Amino acid sequence: MITGKNYIGNSLSNLGSKTFSTYNPILSIENEWTFFEASDSEVNTAIALAKEAYETYRNISRDKKADFLNQIANEIEALGDELIKVYCKETGLPEGRAKGERGRTMGQLRSFAMLVKEGSWVQAIIDTPLPNRIPIPKPDLRKMMSPLGPVAVFGASNFPLAYSTAGGDTASALASGCPVIVKSHPMHAGTGELVASAIINAAEKIGMPNGVFSNLNSSGIEVGEKLVQHPNIKAVGFTGSIKGGRALFNMAALREEPIPVFAEMGSVNPVIFLPKALELKTKEWAKMYAGSITLGAGQFCTNPGLLFGIKSKELTTFIEELAQEILKVESFCMLNPAIKNNYSANKSYIQEQNGVSIVAKEDERKDNFANQVVATVSGNEFITNKSLHREVFGPFSMVVQCENIAELEKAIASLEGQLTGTIISEENEIQNYSGAVDALQEKVGRLIFNSVPTGVEVCPAMQHGGPYPASTDSRFGAVGTNAINRWVRPISYQSWPNDLLPLELMDENPLQIHRIVNGISSKNNIER
Ligand code: NAP
């Protein structure tokens, strides 16, 4: 049941007087629930509880942490249809998408449970001593990853389950041993509260310390700001706009003790269409890209917003085909009127720029429905006007028509950092474009060959992050089990007595994890 209250640790609380509602974008009406924004004292209590919980939680056994994560997945499943209905009412997204995202969220939680249970993720490295080394003896040194402390998580509007309350950031932080305080997204606060109730149920059933998780409502930026500025918050996970991520990153850097902000932000996901591929499969690529641009009303961070090609008969035909195909796709409801208004404003801004022409534009059908647009611009105009490089969050894509290979390379080199970059190529055609491929590789976290950027597989080899502004730290990513590395720091033990070492570093290797011992990967005991 949705109460509209905050979870301050295990307790429901509504001490604040500011309230807000969520919105049903399909029906264009407010939803029936009233949410209470977290007050200053509730924010402070949640942080105090998280700090206290950290002392216990960081030392809880790996089996118990894994049980907790698995139980969260079970409790989310047990929410059943209510969760799906609330999700759809707060986003306008279809039931199939809601169920798919729920499955992904539970899968993420379970994969972190497996990672924690296996244990080798702590990256144990042991260098045994050389007491007789000349000129000075070498001491015994043992290193492993250790949690940072309470983490604040900001979810995005477009992933109410997989990148929100119990999404990848929360799952990875809890797996690492860090308590989590979620700043709930105001557009899906009801979905957030239901998922928070599942986490709290799991915490109580498995016997986790009170404060290991809190969920704070807010309809503005104040609650988030307080979290990021509080000295007992030790790291931040953010998924959302470049504007929001950068603001929080700057705020964290200005603290007396700066903390890391892992912000996964916007991207235009450039795609390079090589001439032969266009010549041989014009229709196929046009159809596939019309589908990718409009998927989920274009509300994906991996949406292909910029398509590059070299001026030719084939590129012209491709643009015509894409224009036809995209207008065949039924338009979709956007998540919220605010997102729709931003889409309209950003689209208009780009359309007004010099040299931009519109080749396909669907008429506005209903309130909150996104009309898809394909625009074109010359390579030269694109290179000189940086405002054409920005993300238009919605079903919008622009074809950049370059004069030749040199201009294509220059256009790619002029881009900011991106989540993905794609090459569409026929057979060995790509070999003649190594300059453009090299330029693209410098800009992205994931290179794709002959496919679309939308659709992010959740597995350890996935990199979902990229050079700024795609992420604030391109060395890490938000998807897959490696995301755990964002919430930990290495700690070395020098000449530490064996029986006082963490289990992961003891001579006997009681957890039987993989360790690097004197440079060699091993599960063996260490003889003293
Ligand atoms: P958003 O407007 O940035 O909001 C995200 C969250 O951050 C909200 O809870 C928001 O709170 C908060 N926030 C924003 N600015 C803030 C500030 N200055 N101070 C404190 N809190 C702040 O983003 P969104 O509209 O939800 O999501 C759409 C964007 O996310 C798109 O640009 C998309 O590309 C990106 N995205 C990226 C990824 C990725 O993995 N890279 C995945 C999904 C989406 P309020 O709403 O209360 O202000």
Residues whose N, C-alpha, C, O or C-beta is under 5 A from the ligand:
A	BS01	NAP	F154 G155 A156 S157 N158 K183 S184 H185 P186 S218 S219 G220 I221 G224 E225 T239 G240 S241 I242 K243 G244 A247 E264 M265 G266 S267 F300 C301 F393 A470
